[in-house]
Amino acid sequence: IKTYAKFGSIEEFDQISDEIVKFYGDFGEKKAKFEEYSRKFGFLFEKGPFILLLIDAKSGEILEASAKACEFYGLSAEEIKGKNLTLLNAPDLAQIKILQEDGAQIYETSRIAADGQTRQIRIRKQNYELSGGEKIGFCVVKDVTKSNTLKKNAQKQSEIDAHSPLFSVVWKD
């Protein structure tokens, strides 16, 4: 700016100052949008009921984790960052069942949770490419232990009903 003030014309200096003002305005607008977005959706990571992870899509390294994820895995936010998603959930890769659904990868495995109990979990991972070319994975981890147990019990009950010598009669008006 000083060089233009000494050697350039006033028009050039005005153009530079206009660009600086425009840049600052654009930055201020982007910052305001980010703060609004963070206010609306940041609570999902801070206080939401979901086990959410953001990972580096190439390496599997955890970049961010929700408070519920830290609680589930029994790790602090600092401890969980940098850990590999696959190794965190299934050190033995043979334990992982992989499915595909609408462009997302779904992993099913068992894991010992922070409370010491073995949990069956389903991880839904969707990859996204950011504007800078960086690829991140958005992961939702769901404890499916209870629902899997209910399904197994329903299947067993169906088998029992199919092979039972008893039958039931229902009367309707």
C-alpha positions as CSV (number, residue, x, y, z in Angstrom):
1,I,0.0,0.0,0.0
2,K,2.9,2.4,0.9
3,T,4.5,1.7,-2.5
4,Y,1.3,2.5,-4.3
5,A,0.9,5.6,-2.2
6,K,4.4,6.8,-3.2
7,F,4.6,5.7,-6.9
8,G,1.1,4.7,-8.0
9,S,-1.9,6.8,-8.9
10,I,-4.7,7.5,-6.5
11,E,-7.0,5.3,-8.7
12,E,-4.8,2.3,-8.0
13,F,-4.7,3.1,-4.3
14,D,-8.5,3.4,-4.3
15,Q,-8.8,0.0,-6.0
16,I,-6.5,-1.6,-3.4
17,S,-8.4,-0.1,-0.5
18,D,-11.7,-1.2,-2.1
19,E,-10.4,-4.7,-2.5
20,I,-9.3,-4.7,1.2
21,V,-12.7,-3.5,2.3
22,K,-14.4,-6.1,0.1
23,F,-12.1,-8.9,1.4
24,Y,-12.8,-7.9,5.0
25,G,-16.5,-7.8,4.3
26,D,-16.4,-11.2,2.7
27,F,-14.4,-12.6,5.6
28,G,-16.9,-11.0,8.1
29,E,-19.8,-12.5,6.2
30,K,-18.2,-16.0,6.1
31,K,-17.3,-15.7,9.8
32,A,-20.9,-14.8,10.7
33,K,-22.3,-17.7,8.6
34,F,-19.9,-20.1,10.3
35,E,-20.8,-18.8,13.8
36,E,-24.5,-19.2,12.9
37,Y,-23.9,-22.7,11.6
38,S,-21.9,-23.6,14.7
39,R,-24.6,-22.2,17.0
40,K,-27.3,-24.2,15.2
41,F,-25.5,-27.5,14.7
42,G,-22.5,-27.4,17.1
43,F,-24.7,-28.7,19.9
44,L,-24.9,-32.1,18.1
45,F,-21.2,-32.6,18.9
46,E,-21.2,-30.9,22.3
47,K,-24.4,-32.1,23.9
48,G,-26.3,-34.2,21.3
49,P,-27.4,-37.8,22.0
50,F,-25.5,-39.1,19.0
51,I,-22.1,-40.9,18.7
52,L,-20.6,-38.8,15.9
53,L,-17.1,-38.9,14.4
54,L,-15.3,-36.9,11.7
55,I,-12.4,-38.8,10.3
56,D,-9.7,-38.3,7.6
57,A,-11.3,-40.4,4.8
58,K,-7.9,-41.6,3.6
59,S,-6.2,-42.6,6.8
60,G,-9.2,-43.3,9.1
61,E,-7.7,-41.0,11.7
62,I,-10.3,-39.4,14.0
63,L,-10.4,-35.6,13.6
64,E,-13.3,-34.7,15.8
65,A,-15.6,-36.7,18.1
66,S,-18.9,-35.8,19.8
67,A,-19.2,-35.8,23.6
68,K,-21.4,-38.9,23.4
69,A,-18.6,-40.6,21.4
70,C,-16.0,-39.8,24.0
71,E,-18.4,-41.1,26.7
72,F,-19.1,-44.3,24.7
73,Y,-15.4,-45.1,24.0
74,G,-14.3,-43.9,27.5
75,L,-11.7,-41.4,26.1
76,S,-11.3,-37.7,26.4
77,A,-11.6,-35.5,23.3
78,E,-7.8,-35.2,23.2
79,E,-7.3,-38.9,23.6
80,I,-9.7,-40.0,20.8
81,K,-8.3,-37.5,18.2
82,G,-5.7,-39.2,16.1
83,K,-6.8,-42.7,16.8
84,N,-7.7,-44.9,13.8
85,L,-11.4,-45.6,13.5
86,T,-10.9,-49.2,12.5
87,L,-8.4,-50.1,15.2
88,L,-10.6,-48.3,17.8
89,N,-13.6,-50.5,17.0
90,A,-12.2,-53.8,15.8
91,P,-8.5,-54.6,16.3
92,D,-9.2,-57.9,14.5
93,L,-10.4,-56.9,11.0
94,A,-12.0,-60.3,10.6
95,Q,-14.7,-59.1,13.1
96,I,-16.0,-56.4,10.7
97,K,-18.9,-57.0,8.4
98,I,-19.1,-54.4,5.6
99,L,-22.3,-53.4,3.7
100,Q,-23.0,-50.6,1.1
101,E,-26.1,-48.4,1.2
102,D,-26.7,-45.2,-0.8
103,G,-23.0,-44.5,-1.3
104,A,-22.3,-45.0,2.4
105,Q,-20.3,-47.8,3.9
106,I,-21.8,-49.6,6.9
107,Y,-19.6,-51.5,9.3
108,E,-20.9,-53.9,11.9
109,T,-18.7,-55.3,14.7
110,S,-18.6,-55.9,18.4
111,R,-16.8,-53.6,20.8
112,I,-16.2,-53.4,24.5
113,A,-17.7,-50.1,25.6
114,A,-16.4,-47.8,28.4
115,D,-18.8,-49.5,30.8
116,G,-17.1,-52.8,30.2
117,Q,-20.0,-54.5,28.3
118,T,-19.6,-55.9,24.8
119,R,-21.7,-53.9,22.4
120,Q,-22.7,-54.7,18.9
121,I,-22.3,-51.5,16.9
122,R,-23.1,-50.3,13.4
123,I,-21.0,-47.5,11.9
124,R,-22.4,-45.6,9.0
125,K,-19.6,-43.8,7.2
126,Q,-20.2,-41.3,4.3
127,N,-17.3,-39.6,2.7
128,Y,-17.3,-35.9,1.5
129,E,-14.8,-33.8,-0.3
130,L,-14.3,-30.3,1.0
131,S,-13.7,-27.3,-1.2
132,G,-9.9,-27.5,-0.6
133,G,-9.8,-31.1,-1.9
134,E,-9.6,-32.6,1.6
135,K,-11.7,-35.8,2.0
136,I,-13.4,-36.4,5.3
137,G,-15.7,-39.1,6.6
138,F,-18.8,-38.4,8.6
139,C,-19.5,-41.4,10.9
140,V,-22.6,-42.2,12.9
141,V,-22.0,-45.0,15.4
142,K,-25.1,-46.8,16.7
143,D,-25.3,-49.3,19.5
144,V,-27.5,-52.1,18.0
145,T,-27.1,-54.6,20.8
146,K,-30.7,-54.3,22.1
147,S,-32.3,-54.3,18.6
148,N,-30.2,-57.3,17.5
149,T,-31.2,-59.2,20.7
150,L,-34.9,-58.4,20.0
151,K,-34.6,-59.6,16.4
152,K,-33.0,-62.9,17.6
153,N,-35.7,-63.4,20.2
154,A,-38.5,-62.7,17.6
155,Q,-36.9,-65.3,15.3
156,K,-36.7,-67.8,18.1
157,Q,-40.3,-67.2,19.0
158,S,-41.4,-67.7,15.3
159,E,-39.6,-71.0,15.2
160,I,-41.2,-72.1,18.4
161,D,-44.6,-71.1,17.2
162,A,-44.1,-72.9,13.9
163,H,-43.1,-76.2,15.6
164,S,-45.4,-76.0,18.6
165,P,-48.2,-78.6,18.9
166,L,-50.4,-76.0,20.4
167,F,-52.5,-73.6,18.4
168,S,-54.6,-70.6,19.3
169,V,-58.0,-69.5,18.2
170,V,-59.1,-65.9,18.0
171,W,-62.8,-65.1,17.9
172,K,-64.0,-61.9,16.2
173,D,-67.5,-60.4,16.0
